[in-house]
């Protein structure tokens, strides 16, 4: 039973007066969001299904892969949090995303099909269907979604923390407070696993090849040089705290093309027609295992 509706002013490129509606149940839990997109000239459709994947850019959730029970999977664009004001409204919308757009959650959605043949789908409203699925990241997820992207700063110092295979784990942040916030909750949560295949445009892998994952908010870097042979493939595995990471491989002895990110060029199939070399953020929850994160874009202009 929806007990409370909250109207939030959103300053967006689509409409300077768009009102995003957030509905809560009697316990205060967010159960629905409406008017997320009000683009004109678009076709409206509704469906039921589940979120199966999240997509991030610069630390912000920009879309989800939604599997409709009838029509299959599609990519749904979300409104940019950075364009929502004031900050309190932005935080509530981020909380709604973290609460409702959980992988495996049954949802009812309304979408807007825009552009040529309606191929650009935008999420207009979302409503909880059935019992809620508990999000692995909780309030921390809402905080990370609401936080504007941090501008990378020069590293202040390297810590003496060591990873499980003996490589230095470098902790980098803009200030000591950010470091404390990133590390205080880490030991309490089960680590996540990121794994994938190692490749190199040559007859063999460089002996000093290592794979690193940079957390986009805390700037913590976790690296490994350990390689695992599985059949004809050579793989890596990283244990990391929950968060959003940019994953790359690098070799100091073979600097050409290094670092090689897990990017849109990789998922496109390493083809010359691929439109972008943009690194793909990888978001993991405590205990989650993400496979097929292959840091093989040795062809980008770095």
Backbone bond lengths (Angstrom), bond angles and torsions (degrees), N, CA, C in turn:
res aa  C-N    CA-C-N  psi(-1)  N-CA   C-N-CA  omega(-1)  CA-C   N-CA-C  phi
1 X - - - 1.460 - - 1.509 108.94 -
2 X 1.321 116.69 123.95 1.457 120.83 178.17 1.519 109.24 -81.07
3 X 1.316 116.66 122.60 1.456 120.62 -174.50 1.514 113.05 -108.29
4 X 1.308 118.22 -18.72 1.453 119.65 -172.49 1.513 110.35 -147.80
5 X 1.325 116.98 133.94 1.457 121.67 174.88 1.507 109.27 -119.03
6 X 1.334 117.52 136.64 1.456 122.04 -178.24 1.515 108.94 -122.64
7 X 1.330 118.06 127.36 1.458 122.37 177.00 1.515 109.63 -96.85
8 X 1.323 116.31 130.22 1.455 121.35 -179.08 1.519 109.36 -122.83
9 X 1.331 117.31 129.83 1.457 120.48 176.50 1.510 109.85 -74.31
10 X 1.314 116.48 131.81 1.461 120.80 -179.20 1.510 109.07 -125.49
11 X 1.315 116.71 120.77 1.458 121.10 176.12 1.514 107.92 -92.18
12 X 1.325 117.19 104.73 1.456 121.88 -176.41 1.515 109.68 -125.68
13 X 1.335 114.74 170.16 1.465 119.48 177.83 1.519 111.03 -71.42
14 X 1.341 117.28 -22.14 1.455 120.23 -179.09 1.522 111.36 -78.88
15 X 1.308 116.72 -41.40 1.457 120.55 -177.59 1.507 109.16 -157.16
16 X 1.313 116.17 125.50 1.455 120.09 -177.58 1.509 111.90 -72.48
17 X 1.351 118.54 -13.53 1.454 120.87 -177.67 1.521 111.77 -120.42
18 X 1.312 117.79 19.15 1.456 120.74 -179.63 1.517 110.18 -61.95
19 X 1.346 116.37 136.79 1.449 121.03 179.37 1.514 109.38 -112.70
20 X 1.303 115.87 119.02 1.456 121.49 177.22 1.517 108.11 -91.32
21 X 1.321 116.21 127.22 1.461 120.76 -178.53 1.523 109.92 -101.31
22 X 1.331 115.16 131.10 1.460 121.97 176.73 1.521 108.21 -119.20
23 X 1.329 117.28 122.42 1.459 122.43 179.58 1.519 110.34 -106.95
24 X 1.324 115.45 138.22 1.462 121.60 178.85 1.526 110.22 -121.32
25 X 1.336 116.20 154.69 1.456 119.59 174.94 1.524 109.57 -88.24
26 X 1.326 116.73 -172.59 1.454 120.99 -175.21 1.525 112.77 -68.47
27 X 1.318 117.30 -17.53 1.468 120.37 178.28 1.522 111.99 -89.31
28 X 1.334 116.89 -5.71 1.457 120.65 -178.17 1.509 114.01 92.65
29 X 1.334 117.12 2.08 1.460 120.57 179.71 1.528 109.90 -80.02
30 X 1.331 116.39 138.21 1.462 121.31 177.09 1.526 109.27 -71.13
31 X 1.336 116.23 125.63 1.462 120.69 -177.44 1.526 112.71 -119.76
32 X 1.335 117.94 -10.86 1.465 119.78 179.99 1.521 110.04 -161.50
33 X 1.337 115.30 151.99 1.460 122.80 174.13 1.526 107.66 -138.78
34 X 1.332 116.09 138.91 1.460 120.43 -178.37 1.522 110.30 -135.04
35 X 1.329 115.49 164.22 1.469 122.87 179.97 1.531 112.41 61.02
36 X 1.327 116.63 33.29 1.462 120.01 177.51 1.523 110.81 -69.01
37 X 1.319 116.33 -30.05 1.461 121.26 175.54 1.520 108.23 -138.48
38 X 1.329 115.83 134.42 1.472 120.71 179.91 1.526 110.67 -127.38
39 X 1.328 116.50 31.94 1.465 120.83 -177.98 1.527 110.65 -60.95
40 X 1.309 116.00 140.71 1.464 121.17 179.98 1.525 110.38 -91.20
41 X 1.325 115.91 158.65 1.453 121.11 177.49 1.514 113.95 73.14
42 X 1.328 117.32 22.28 1.466 121.45 -178.40 1.526 109.75 -116.33
43 X 1.323 116.45 153.30 1.461 121.34 178.12 1.524 109.72 -87.77
44 X 1.322 115.95 141.56 1.458 122.03 -175.22 1.522 109.73 -102.77
45 X 1.338 116.20 138.16 1.461 121.10 178.80 1.522 109.12 -145.86
46 X 1.321 116.18 159.17 1.463 121.04 178.28 1.513 109.66 -132.08
47 X 1.312 115.99 158.55 1.450 120.42 -179.68 1.511 111.57 -167.26
48 X 1.328 115.36 172.78 1.462 121.89 177.64 1.515 108.47 -131.62
49 X 1.325 115.44 141.19 1.454 119.53 -179.86 1.511 111.19 175.24
50 X 1.347 115.59 -149.97 1.459 121.16 -175.58 1.521 110.98 -138.13
51 X 1.331 115.44 150.16 1.462 121.84 170.07 1.526 108.11 -76.76
52 X 1.331 116.98 129.46 1.464 120.34 -179.58 1.523 112.78 -115.10
53 X 1.356 117.30 -12.71 1.462 118.61 178.64 1.523 109.62 -161.22
54 X 1.342 114.85 153.51 1.462 122.34 176.81 1.524 109.22 -112.14
55 X 1.325 117.49 149.03 1.459 122.27 179.55 1.526 108.95 -129.38
56 X 1.335 115.49 126.56 1.458 121.32 -175.48 1.525 110.67 -119.52
57 X 1.314 115.17 153.82 1.459 122.41 173.00 1.520 108.30 -144.50
58 X 1.345 115.73 123.96 1.467 121.33 -177.27 1.522 111.85 54.79
59 X 1.331 115.88 38.12 1.454 120.37 176.99 1.513 114.85 80.05
60 X 1.327 119.15 2.80 1.458 122.85 -178.59 1.527 109.69 -114.58
61 X 1.354 116.66 136.31 1.451 119.50 176.50 1.527 109.38 -70.00
62 X 1.326 116.53 120.69 1.469 120.65 -177.30 1.522 112.65 -108.30
63 X 1.343 117.70 -13.18 1.453 119.87 -179.82 1.511 111.89 -176.21
64 X 1.335 115.89 171.50 1.456 121.94 178.04 1.525 108.73 -136.12
65 X 1.320 115.61 153.14 1.457 120.91 168.71 1.517 107.16 -92.60
66 X 1.323 116.67 120.12 1.463 122.62 -176.15 1.521 108.87 -112.68
67 X 1.328 116.33 128.15 1.465 120.99 179.20 1.517 108.78 -102.33
68 X 1.320 115.53 103.58 1.455 121.56 179.29 1.524 109.52 -74.96
69 X 1.333 116.06 138.81 1.457 120.70 -177.42 1.523 112.02 -61.41
70 X 1.335 117.38 -24.14 1.462 121.21 -176.33 1.519 113.22 -106.74
71 X 1.362 116.75 -39.06 1.464 120.10 -170.60 1.527 114.46 -108.02
72 X 1.315 118.16 -2.37 1.457 120.06 178.07 1.517 112.92 87.26
73 X 1.344 116.41 -158.54 1.458 121.69 -172.11 1.529 112.56 -86.12
74 X 1.339 114.46 145.77 1.459 121.19 174.29 1.519 108.22 -151.96
75 X 1.331 115.42 157.97 1.465 121.19 178.78 1.520 108.69 -95.83
76 X 1.343 116.88 126.43 1.458 122.35 179.90 1.518 109.80 -111.36
77 X 1.319 116.80 122.74 1.456 121.91 177.35 1.523 110.53 -78.08
78 X 1.338 116.36 140.37 1.456 122.83 177.15 1.523 109.74 -106.03
79 X 1.334 117.88 155.85 1.467 119.44 174.71 1.519 110.51 -66.16
80 X 1.317 117.27 147.35 1.454 121.43 179.84 1.518 109.55 -73.62
81 X 1.334 115.95 122.97 1.460 119.95 -179.69 1.523 111.49 -61.34
82 X 1.333 115.78 -33.84 1.464 119.14 -177.64 1.524 112.22 -63.51
83 X 1.337 117.00 -19.76 1.456 120.89 -178.17 1.520 112.63 -92.93
84 X 1.335 117.24 0.29 1.462 121.20 -179.08 1.518 109.63 -98.43
85 X 1.304 117.06 130.62 1.451 121.36 179.34 1.528 108.75 -138.53
86 X 1.362 117.61 154.60 1.461 127.29 1.73 1.521 111.85 -76.51
87 X 1.327 116.36 -174.15 1.462 121.23 -177.04 1.523 111.69 -60.90
88 X 1.340 117.40 -35.14 1.462 120.44 -179.77 1.527 110.85 -64.39
89 X 1.338 116.55 -38.13 1.459 120.31 176.86 1.516 110.69 -67.61
90 X 1.331 116.00 -41.82 1.461 120.52 179.10 1.524 110.73 -60.21
91 X 1.332 116.71 -40.66 1.462 120.88 -179.24 1.525 110.94 -66.19
92 X 1.343 117.43 -37.16 1.461 120.08 -179.88 1.523 111.56 -70.98
93 X 1.315 116.74 -37.36 1.463 119.50 176.24 1.529 109.91 -65.03
94 X 1.328 116.60 -41.59 1.467 120.38 177.62 1.519 110.58 -62.36
95 X 1.329 116.75 -39.88 1.467 120.65 176.91 1.523 110.36 -62.14
96 X 1.340 116.05 -39.73 1.452 119.73 177.84 1.516 112.60 -63.82
97 X 1.337 116.84 -41.82 1.463 120.26 176.38 1.527 110.74 -60.12
98 X 1.341 116.01 -46.67 1.463 120.63 -177.07 1.522 111.75 -66.24
99 X 1.340 117.23 -29.37 1.459 121.58 -177.99 1.523 112.28 -82.88
100 X 1.323 116.74 -42.47 1.460 120.77 -173.02 1.523 113.94 -93.63
101 X 1.330 117.23 -40.85 1.468 120.41 -173.36 1.520 110.99 -86.51
102 X 1.321 115.08 55.27 1.462 122.69 -179.39 1.528 108.55 -94.79
103 X 1.310 116.43 137.37 1.461 120.00 178.90 1.529 110.00 -58.20
104 X 1.329 116.12 129.73 1.455 121.49 178.84 1.512 114.55 89.96
105 X 1.339 117.94 -5.14 1.460 121.05 -179.19 1.531 111.21 -78.42
106 X 1.334 116.90 131.52 1.461 121.15 175.96 1.523 109.36 -75.09
107 X 1.336 116.47 126.29 1.457 121.71 -174.72 1.526 111.39 -137.21
108 X 1.315 114.82 153.41 1.456 122.30 167.89 1.514 107.22 -109.38
109 X 1.321 117.80 128.21 1.461 120.71 -175.53 1.522 110.66 -126.82
110 X 1.322 114.45 153.44 1.459 122.60 168.46 1.520 106.57 -119.51
111 X 1.316 117.16 129.46 1.462 121.55 -176.74 1.521 110.55 -122.16
112 X 1.327 114.79 157.89 1.457 122.24 174.53 1.523 108.26 -115.19
113 X 1.325 116.94 123.21 1.455 121.79 176.94 1.516 109.57 -94.00
114 X 1.326 116.82 111.76 1.464 121.55 -174.03 1.534 110.03 -118.26
115 X 1.321 115.68 171.58 1.451 120.40 178.45 1.518 112.23 76.08
116 X 1.331 115.48 -167.69 1.460 121.26 -178.75 1.519 110.40 -61.45
117 X 1.323 116.17 123.17 1.468 123.07 178.83 1.524 112.38 57.78
118 X 1.328 117.54 20.62 1.459 120.91 177.97 1.508 114.18 64.88
119 X 1.332 117.01 30.33 1.465 120.36 -174.33 1.521 113.39 -77.84
120 X 1.331 117.19 -20.82 1.465 119.98 177.50 1.522 107.45 -91.67
121 X 1.331 116.43 108.52 1.457 121.09 -177.31 1.522 110.37 -97.72
122 X 1.329 115.75 129.69 1.459 121.95 179.25 1.520 109.32 -117.25
123 X 1.329 116.01 137.34 1.458 120.55 178.56 1.523 109.10 -75.45
124 X 1.334 116.90 119.60 1.461 121.61 -179.76 1.521 111.83 -97.91
125 X 1.332 117.10 -39.43 1.459 120.66 177.10 1.516 109.76 -152.99
126 X 1.313 115.74 156.30 1.460 121.81 -179.67 1.517 108.16 -144.70
127 X 1.324 115.69 139.96 1.464 120.89 -177.39 1.522 109.69 -137.83
128 X 1.325 116.29 135.56 1.456 122.11 178.93 1.520 110.15 -67.12
129 X 1.332 116.59 134.01 1.452 122.46 176.11 1.523 107.69 -125.31
130 X 1.319 117.25 124.40 1.450 120.06 179.84 1.512 112.14 79.89
131 X 1.335 117.14 -173.28 1.471 121.15 -177.58 1.517 111.32 -66.99
132 X 1.337 117.45 144.20 1.471 120.49 -179.37 1.515 112.11 -70.30
133 X 1.326 115.95 142.40 1.462 122.66 172.54 1.513 107.48 -91.50
134 X 1.328 117.20 129.41 1.457 120.74 -177.44 1.517 109.99 -71.72
135 X 1.334 116.13 127.63 1.464 121.48 177.50 1.504 109.87 -76.47
136 X 1.347 116.82 136.87 1.460 120.19 -179.04 1.501 113.40 -67.57
137 X 1.332 118.63 -25.78 1.454 120.29 -174.23 1.513 113.69 -101.07
138 X 1.355 119.32 -13.52 1.446 121.82 174.28 1.504 114.12 56.34
139 X 1.353 114.04 -138.44 1.463 119.58 -176.62 1.513 111.69 -64.19
140 X 1.331 116.86 -28.56 1.465 119.28 -179.94 1.518 110.92 -61.90
141 X 1.338 116.04 -33.37 1.463 119.07 178.57 1.514 110.87 -65.00
142 X 1.341 116.35 -42.83 1.461 119.35 179.14 1.511 111.09 -63.56
143 X 1.332 116.86 -39.22 1.459 119.82 179.53 1.513 111.36 -63.92
144 X 1.332 117.20 -41.47 1.463 119.75 -178.23 1.518 111.06 -70.86
145 X 1.346 117.20 -31.77 1.458 119.73 178.68 1.517 111.48 -71.93
146 X 1.340 116.83 -33.52 1.454 120.27 -176.73 1.511 112.61 -83.09
147 X 1.327 117.74 -18.38 1.454 121.09 -175.97 1.517 109.80 -76.56
148 X 1.331 119.30 129.43 1.462 120.38 177.59 1.511 110.42 -65.99
149 X 1.348 118.18 155.14 1.456 121.05 -178.02 1.520 111.56 -58.72
150 X 1.332 116.24 138.11 1.451 121.37 177.54 1.514 109.92 -86.76
151 X 1.297 116.49 139.59 1.458 121.32 176.05 1.514 108.37 -81.64
152 X 1.314 116.78 128.36 1.456 120.25 -177.72 1.516 110.65 -61.63
153 X 1.328 115.78 135.63 1.456 121.02 179.23 1.516 109.11 -116.09
154 X 1.306 115.72 162.14 1.457 119.86 177.12 1.513 108.97 -63.61
155 X 1.336 119.73 141.04 1.450 121.88 -178.24 1.519 111.23 -60.67
156 X 1.351 114.08 137.03 1.451 119.04 179.21 1.522 110.82 -83.54
157 X 1.306 115.32 -41.96 1.461 118.56 -177.48 1.510 109.06 -165.18
158 X 1.321 116.30 162.38 1.451 122.50 174.06 1.515 108.03 -107.00
159 X 1.333 115.94 134.84 1.449 118.90 179.62 1.518 109.92 -84.47
160 X 1.320 115.91 172.15 1.451 120.57 176.89 1.504 112.18 -94.33
161 X 1.341 117.83 11.53 1.446 121.23 -179.02 1.521 109.31 -67.56
162 X 1.304 116.76 139.47 1.456 121.20 -178.85 1.519 109.65 -114.98
163 X 1.322 116.58 143.75 1.449 119.87 175.27 1.518 109.41 -83.35
164 X 1.355 115.67 175.20 1.458 118.93 -172.55 1.520 113.34 -65.46
165 X 1.334 118.15 -20.41 1.459 118.74 -179.04 1.520 112.43 -104.97
166 X 1.323 117.37 11.31 1.452 120.13 174.22 1.504 115.04 97.78
167 X 1.351 118.83 -8.29 1.459 120.63 178.15 1.519 110.17 -76.38
168 X 1.323 116.08 149.14 1.455 119.75 176.36 1.521 110.23 -66.15
169 X 1.334 115.84 135.81 1.455 121.66 172.10 1.510 107.02 -102.79
170 X 1.325 117.21 113.86 1.457 121.57 -172.38 1.521 109.67 -95.27
171 X 1.313 115.99 123.49 1.452 121.74 177.80 1.509 108.81 -101.55
172 X 1.334 117.10 120.37 1.448 121.09 -176.39 1.521 109.44 -129.28
173 X 1.309 116.76 135.55 1.458 121.13 178.68 1.512 109.08 -154.30
174 X 1.344 116.02 167.18 1.449 120.05 -178.89 1.520 111.87 -80.09
175 X 1.324 117.37 -22.25 1.454 119.54 177.13 1.519 109.33 -155.46
176 X 1.342 114.90 165.86 1.454 119.69 -177.55 1.510 113.19 -63.64
177 X 1.332 117.41 -29.99 1.443 121.37 -179.85 1.526 110.96 -64.68
178 X 1.334 116.00 -39.68 1.458 119.66 178.82 1.515 110.80 -64.80
179 X 1.319 117.53 -37.21 1.459 121.32 178.10 1.512 110.19 -63.63
180 X 1.330 117.09 -45.44 1.456 120.99 -178.60 1.520 110.85 -62.76
181 X 1.325 116.73 -40.60 1.455 120.45 -179.37 1.518 111.25 -66.07
182 X 1.314 116.51 -34.65 1.461 120.26 -176.92 1.510 111.79 -76.98
183 X 1.322 117.82 -29.11 1.451 120.16 -173.24 1.516 113.70 -100.62
184 X 1.331 118.90 -18.05 1.451 119.98 -172.78 1.520 112.44 -66.75
185 X 1.360 117.32 -34.32 1.453 119.59 -176.93 1.523 112.64 -96.63
186 X 1.318 118.63 -6.58 1.455 121.65 -174.28 1.515 114.97 -58.74
187 X 1.365 119.75 -51.71 1.451 120.40 -175.23 1.518 113.37 -63.26
188 X 1.354 119.22 -18.84 1.446 121.88 -176.07 1.523 112.35 -82.85
189 X 1.305 118.19 -17.11 1.456 121.65 -174.66 1.526 110.65 -108.44
190 X 1.342 115.55 147.24 1.459 120.83 176.71 1.523 109.49 -69.26
191 X 1.337 118.53 133.95 1.462 119.89 -178.44 1.525 111.64 -68.95
192 X 1.312 115.05 155.65 1.458 121.51 174.29 1.528 108.95 -97.47
193 X 1.325 116.24 166.88 1.464 121.85 -179.22 1.522 109.81 -124.22
194 X 1.328 115.81 130.11 1.462 122.17 173.11 1.522 107.28 -117.33
195 X 1.322 116.87 128.37 1.458 119.96 -176.93 1.526 110.03 -142.33
196 X 1.322 115.54 157.83 1.456 120.09 180.00 1.516 110.95 -175.80
197 X 1.321 115.82 -177.00 1.464 122.32 -177.21 1.523 110.46 -95.85
198 X 1.334 115.64 142.79 1.459 122.18 177.82 1.525 109.56 -97.29
199 X 1.324 116.18 132.58 1.462 121.48 177.99 1.520 109.06 -137.28
200 X 1.336 114.88 159.87 1.464 120.42 177.50 1.527 107.74 -155.83
201 X 1.335 118.69 139.80 1.469 121.13 -178.62 1.524 112.24 -75.65
202 X 1.305 115.86 64.52 1.461 122.05 179.60 1.516 109.25 -163.95
203 X 1.321 116.75 -174.23 1.455 120.46 -176.61 1.517 112.09 -79.09
204 X 1.329 117.55 -20.00 1.462 120.52 -179.76 1.522 109.32 -149.62
205 X 1.324 114.23 164.47 1.460 119.86 176.99 1.520 109.65 -80.11
206 X 1.325 118.68 140.76 1.472 120.25 174.73 1.528 110.44 -57.52
207 X 1.324 116.33 141.49 1.462 120.03 -177.75 1.521 112.30 -64.70
208 X 1.324 116.83 -28.58 1.465 119.46 -178.19 1.529 112.36 -97.92
209 X 1.332 117.24 18.39 1.461 120.77 -179.56 1.527 110.27 -64.87
210 X 1.310 115.80 133.27 1.463 120.35 174.58 1.518 109.30 -138.13
211 X 1.320 115.20 157.69 1.459 122.19 179.32 1.518 108.44 -116.31
212 X 1.333 116.10 134.95 1.462 121.53 -179.61 1.521 109.87 -128.28
213 X 1.326 114.84 154.27 1.460 122.23 174.88 1.516 108.28 -129.11
214 X 1.331 116.81 119.87 1.466 122.80 177.98 1.523 109.36 -99.32
215 X 1.337 117.37 120.53 1.460 121.14 175.80 1.518 108.24 -73.54
216 X 1.330 117.57 127.56 1.460 120.59 -167.56 1.524 113.21 -71.66
217 X 1.327 118.61 -23.49 1.462 120.92 -178.66 1.517 111.58 -95.02
218 X 1.342 116.79 -55.18 1.471 120.29 -176.55 1.519 112.46 -78.87
219 X 1.349 117.49 -17.47 1.462 123.76 -176.47 1.529 112.43 68.05
220 X 1.323 117.40 16.10 1.461 119.85 177.63 1.528 109.68 -73.03
221 X 1.319 116.19 134.35 1.462 121.77 -179.48 1.522 110.13 -112.17
222 X 1.319 116.59 129.77 1.457 123.03 175.90 1.522 108.09 -120.88
223 X 1.334 117.33 129.90 1.467 121.63 -175.23 1.521 111.24 -129.30
224 X 1.315 115.36 157.48 1.455 121.74 172.61 1.525 109.53 -147.09
225 X 1.324 116.31 144.73 1.462 121.56 173.16 1.528 110.43 -113.39
226 X 1.321 115.90 3.79 1.465 120.32 -179.55 1.523 109.65 -75.91
227 X 1.328 116.65 134.90 1.457 122.33 -179.64 1.522 109.76 -118.06
228 X 1.329 115.84 140.33 1.457 122.09 -179.37 1.528 108.95 -118.33
229 X 1.324 116.89 124.17 1.457 120.52 179.75 1.521 109.53 -91.43
230 X 1.330 115.59 122.43 1.465 122.14 178.57 1.522 108.28 -125.48
231 X 1.325 117.56 99.24 1.451 120.32 -176.12 1.516 110.41 64.75
232 X 1.329 117.55 -123.16 1.458 121.80 179.10 1.525 112.69 -91.62
233 X 1.305 117.57 -3.42 1.463 120.61 -177.48 1.524 111.00 -105.26
234 X 1.322 114.79 155.35 1.463 122.24 174.55 1.522 107.07 -117.14
235 X 1.327 115.80 129.95 1.449 120.80 -171.39 1.521 110.70 -124.47
236 X 1.330 114.57 168.04 1.463 121.96 173.85 1.523 108.23 -127.21
237 X 1.319 115.75 165.33 1.465 120.93 176.15 1.518 108.91 -147.83
238 X 1.336 116.28 129.46 1.459 122.56 179.29 1.517 109.69 -120.86
239 X 1.334 116.57 133.74 1.457 122.80 171.80 1.528 107.79 -99.43
240 X 1.330 116.59 121.51 1.462 120.77 -174.95 1.526 109.88 -136.56
241 X 1.342 117.61 155.68 1.467 119.89 171.23 1.528 110.02 -67.55
242 X 1.318 116.47 161.65 1.461 120.38 176.05 1.525 109.98 -57.47
243 X 1.319 116.36 140.08 1.464 119.88 -178.63 1.514 110.95 163.48
244 X 1.319 115.62 -168.56 1.462 122.76 178.28 1.525 108.62 -118.16
245 X 1.331 116.91 127.47 1.464 121.85 -169.76 1.528 111.98 -127.24
246 X 1.340 114.52 149.59 1.455 122.64 165.72 1.523 106.62 -105.86
247 X 1.329 116.53 122.47 1.463 122.17 -172.56 1.526 109.49 -107.54
248 X 1.339 116.34 134.09 1.463 119.95 -179.34 1.521 110.44 -148.33
249 X 1.332 115.33 158.01 1.463 122.68 172.93 1.518 107.85 -111.87
250 X 1.327 116.22 149.33 1.458 119.33 178.85 1.515 110.50 -150.18
251 X 1.329 114.55 155.92 1.458 122.34 178.45 1.519 108.44 -142.19
252 X 1.311 116.44 123.41 1.465 119.88 178.62 1.519 111.46 -73.98
253 X 1.331 116.90 -29.14 1.463 119.71 -179.69 1.530 111.98 -78.27
254 X 1.334 116.62 -21.57 1.463 121.86 178.71 1.531 108.06 -127.11
255 X 1.338 117.87 74.41 1.467 120.76 -171.88 1.520 114.77 -71.57
256 X 1.338 118.14 -17.12 1.460 119.58 -177.48 1.529 110.48 -65.06
257 X 1.320 116.35 122.96 1.461 121.25 -179.19 1.507 114.09 84.45
258 X 1.321 117.55 -4.67 1.460 121.62 -177.54 1.529 109.86 -92.12
259 X 1.341 117.74 138.81 1.460 128.74 1.70 1.530 111.87 -79.96
260 X 1.331 115.47 151.24 1.459 121.91 179.22 1.526 108.46 -106.17
261 X 1.310 116.51 109.56 1.465 121.37 -174.79 1.534 112.24 -85.37
262 X 1.306 114.68 158.24 1.462 121.64 161.03 1.523 105.12 -75.76
263 X 1.333 116.86 110.67 1.462 120.55 -167.94 1.524 111.31 -137.24
264 X 1.335 114.91 177.51 1.457 120.69 177.52 1.525 111.65 -65.54
265 X 1.332 117.20 -23.75 1.460 120.95 175.90 1.531 110.07 -66.81
266 X 1.340 116.80 -35.51 1.466 121.64 178.79 1.523 110.21 -68.40
267 X 1.330 117.04 -50.28 1.459 120.26 -177.16 1.524 112.21 -70.03
268 X 1.338 116.71 -20.13 1.467 121.66 177.87 1.529 111.28 -78.05
269 X 1.335 116.75 -18.05 1.461 119.48 177.79 1.509 115.32 108.51
270 X 1.360 118.02 19.07 1.468 122.51 177.22 1.532 111.96 57.96
271 X 1.311 117.34 36.62 1.460 120.74 -176.46 1.529 110.26 -104.64
272 X 1.340 115.91 148.65 1.467 119.90 -179.92 1.522 112.70 -62.04
273 X 1.327 116.72 -21.79 1.462 120.19 179.66 1.521 112.82 -82.48
274 X 1.332 117.73 -6.13 1.466 120.32 179.89 1.527 109.31 -62.41
275 X 1.329 117.77 132.55 1.465 120.06 -171.05 1.518 115.61 -78.26
276 X 1.346 118.58 -16.52 1.461 118.13 -169.95 1.522 111.85 -149.57
277 X 1.337 114.90 149.61 1.466 122.96 171.00 1.532 110.09 -108.48
278 X 1.305 117.61 21.20 1.460 121.79 -174.64 1.526 110.90 -66.64
279 X 1.346 118.65 127.58 1.469 120.77 176.42 1.525 110.95 -59.97
280 X 1.322 116.14 144.88 1.462 121.99 -179.40 1.525 109.36 -102.48
281 X 1.330 118.90 119.10 1.464 120.31 176.13 1.528 110.45 -66.03
282 X 1.324 116.29 138.97 1.460 122.82 179.64 1.521 107.77 -114.43
283 X 1.321 117.42 117.52 1.458 122.25 -178.25 1.520 109.73 -104.83
284 X 1.333 116.92 128.95 1.459 121.92 -179.10 1.522 109.95 -129.84
285 X 1.324 116.05 145.17 1.453 123.66 175.32 1.522 109.23 -99.94
286 X 1.346 118.90 166.18 1.469 120.72 178.79 1.529 111.17 -55.69
287 X 1.320 116.70 128.75 1.450 122.09 178.45 1.518 115.18 80.88
288 X 1.326 118.31 -6.57 1.468 121.12 -178.39 1.525 110.93 -75.72
289 X 1.321 115.79 147.52 1.465 121.76 176.82 1.525 108.75 -118.49
290 X 1.348 116.97 120.60 1.456 122.36 178.69 1.520 109.19 -110.52
291 X 1.320 115.76 119.40 1.462 121.63 -179.19 1.525 110.20 -106.08
292 X 1.323 115.74 172.87 1.470 124.14 178.03 1.523 112.55 61.33
293 X 1.316 116.82 30.69 1.465 121.18 173.07 1.521 106.06 -95.00
294 X 1.326 116.58 86.88 1.463 122.76 -171.52 1.530 110.79 -97.70
295 X 1.332 118.34 108.25 1.473 120.91 -179.96 1.526 110.84 -81.59
296 X 1.335 116.61 79.53 1.456 119.79 -171.96 1.511 116.19 -124.81
297 X 1.346 117.79 16.03 1.465 119.13 -178.65 1.525 110.25 -85.18
298 X 1.334 115.81 77.04 1.466 122.53 177.35 1.529 111.06 -83.46
299 X 1.315 117.36 6.37 1.460 120.95 -171.54 1.525 113.13 -111.08
300 X 1.325 117.09 1.08 1.464 120.20 179.18 1.524 109.81 -74.13
301 X 1.315 116.68 155.90 1.465 121.70 176.71 1.519 108.95 -86.69
302 X 1.325 116.53 89.30 1.460 120.97 -177.47 1.525 110.91 -89.30
